[in-house]
């Protein structure tokens, strides 16, 4: 059933994690299994989004940093018991006195950002189309505890490689969504928005953007979401099935009590069967 192909171009190496090739559309059973269905046309529209955090939120943060009470630590303990207090004080002072959130807003707002409602949630995402007509669509999914901002430096080279010394054939149309509860996507009102349901939401997002065939890349939680997209995102002809698989890079103990070891064996068996 899997329709995944690991992507290995140099551009993907700029954003670490799992790279997979996915085909659309989402199968009806896969989407509806998680209650993720097409919204009505009035709700399914895509709206531009600009980051604009209120001044009172920033004032409150600065005041809380000023009131921060740090624990005592034994003399000369350094980092033996965890966070070093002297370093933590410097960090608090930096966030309170030096960090310029408005400058970060301006930097992030250079990215084309949008929101659309899927599964009852407003989903935030970056969507930059490449100037290259044959660019390949690519969804980049952050992990825990990250955000879409992780990809800010690679979106330019991925969408316009020629301007960064690359080749036109390496160009991508990039989508970088915020996982529900992260960044500027809505917080889910209930449990159940794990890898699978989020994968279904992102599959609907890609379909809504008109991408019928696309790559998926992610790290940490984003890697699991990317694998879900590759394994569940619609039917495809047999000729499009996976032809390559990246085996797990680390071999865990094979003891019967090792969950990681068991997972490694299952992944290795799966790759060998492809």
N, C-alpha and C positions, 0 to 999 in steps of 0.2 A: 504493500500500500504506500510505502514511502516514496516521495518524489523529491529527494534532496540531492544536491550536488555541492560538495564543498568548493568554495571559491578561493583561489590562491593568487590573484593578481597582487602586484605590489601595493596598489591603492588600499586593498582590504587590510594589509598589514599595518596600516596607519591606525586602525581602530581594532584593538585586540579582542579576541573572542572566537566564537564559532561562526563560520560563514556557510550559508546554505542557500540552495536555489529552490524556489517555490513556484508553483503554478496555481492559477486561479481558474474558476471562481471557488469560493468556499463551498464545500458540499453542504447541502441544506441540513443534513443530519448532524454534521459537525458543529455548525453554528447554533442550531436550535437546541442542541444538547445542553448548552450553557445559557439558554435564554437570550442569546445575542441574535437579534433579528433586525431587518431593515427598519429604520424609523420612518415616520411619515415624511413626505417631501418637505413640509414646513420645518420639521425638526432636523432633518438630515442635511440641511445646508451647512456650508463651510464658511466660517466668519474669520476675518483677519483678527489677530490678537497682538497687543503691545503690552510689554511688562511695564507696570506703573504702580509700584508699591507706595502706599500712602505714607505721608510724612510722619503721622503719629505712630505707625508701626516701627519706623526706624528710631524714633525718639524713645519708644518703650524698650526696644532692644538695647539701646545705648544706656538707658537707666538701669536695666537689669544687669548689664555687664559691670556697671559702676558699683552695684550692690553685691556683686558676687563675693561669697565667703569661701575661702580656700581652706582645706584641712591642714592641720599641722603635719610635719614629717620629722623623723629623727635626723639629727645632724649628720651630714655626710652620706646620706642614704643614696643619693643620686637617682638612678632609675630602677633600683632593685625592687621596689614595691609598686612599680607602675609609673604613672605620669610624674615627671620631675616638677616640683612646685615652682622653681625659678623659671623653667621653660613655660609652664602654664601661665604664670603671671605675665610674661612677655606676650604670650598669645592673646590673653584677655585685653591687654593694653593695645595691641595691634588692632583687634576687632573694634575696640571702643574708640580709639583716637585716630587711626590711620586708614583703615579700610574704607574705600569709597564705593558704596553700593551704587550710587547714581552712575558712576563710571562703568560699573559692570552692567547696569541696565542698558546704557548706550551701546556697549559692546554686543550684548545678547540681542538687542533689538535690531542689529544689522542683519540678523537672520530672519527669513520670512516665516512668521509664526501664525498659526491658525488654531481654531477650536471647532469641533463638531460633536454632536451628541450621539453617542452609541451606547446601547444597553443602559439607558437612563443616566449616563454620566457625560459631562463635558470633557472631551479628550483633547488635550493640548498636543500640538506637534509642530515641528519644523518641516517645511516642504520647499526645497530648492530644486528647480529643474535646471538641467545642464543646457548650455547653449549648443551642445553637440546633438544633432538630430537622431543619431543612433545610440544615444546613451541608454544604459540599462538601469531600470529602477532598483533601488536598494533601500531596505528599511534597517536602520541602526537602532538597537534597543539597549538602553543602559541597564545597569544592575542595581543591587542594593549595596550601599545606600546612595547611589549616584543619581544623576539627572542628565537631561539632554545636553547640558552645558559641556559634558565630557567630550562631545563631538564638535564643539565650536571650531577648533583649529583644523579639523580634517574635512569639513564640509566643502570648503573652497577647493582644495586639491582634488577631491573626489568628483565634484561637479564640473570643474574647469581645469583638467590636468594640463592642458596646453599652456595656460597662463602660469603654471607652476613647474614648467620644464618637462611635462609628461607628454603622453600621446593621446590624440583625440579618441582612439578606440578604447581607452581605459576610463572613459567618462561614465558617470552615474547620475541619475535623478535620485536625490536623497530625501528620505523621509525619516525623521528622528522624533518619535513620539515620547510623551511622558507617561510612564506606567501609572495606572489609576492609584491615587494617593500620593504620588510624587510630583514634584515640580508644580506645574499649573494645571494639571488634570484634577478632576473632582476626586474627593475621598469617597470610596465606596461606603454605603450606609450599613453594610452587613458583611459577614465573612463570606469567603468563597471566591474571591478574586485572585486566584493564584495563577500559576503558569498557564494552565489550560484555558481558563476563561479570558485571561488577558490576551492570549494568543488569538482566540476567536474575535475579540474586539479589534485587534490590530489587523486581522485578515479582512474584516469588514471595512476598516479604514482604507486599506490598500485598494479594495474593490471600489470604494467610494471615490477614490482618486483616479480610477480608471486603469489601474495597473493589473493586467491579467497574468503577467509572468514577471517575477522579481526575485532578487536576492535578499537574504535575511542574515544579519550579523548581530551578535550580541555577546556580552560577557556576564558571568555570574548569573543572576536571575534572567538577564536578557538572553543568555545562551539557551536556557530551557524554553523560553518563549519562542526563540528562533527555531529550535528543533520541533516544537509543536506546529509551527506554521508549515514547516517542510513536510511533516508526516500527515497533516490533516487538511491542508488547504486545497480541497477539491480533487476531482478525478483527472487523470492525465493519461494519454496513450502510453503503452508499455515502452515505446522507444524513448520516453522522457524520464524513465526511472533512474534512480541513482546509479552512477557509474564509478564514483569515488567516495571514499569515506576516510576521515581522519581518525585514526585509532587514539584511544586515551594516551596522553603523554606520560602518565605516571602509573607504575604498577604498584598496587596496594597489596598487603599481605593476603594470602589466599586462605587464611584460617576461617573455619566455619562461622566464627562469631564476628567476622569483619563485614559490615554492611558495604563499606567502600570496596572491599575486595570482591564481593559478590557483584556489585554494580560494574566494576571493571571487567569481570568475566562476561557479564551479559553484553556489555558494549562491544567487547572484542569479538564475541560470537556473532553479534549483529553485523559488524563490519565485515567479518570474514564471509558472511552469507551474501553480501552484496557484490 
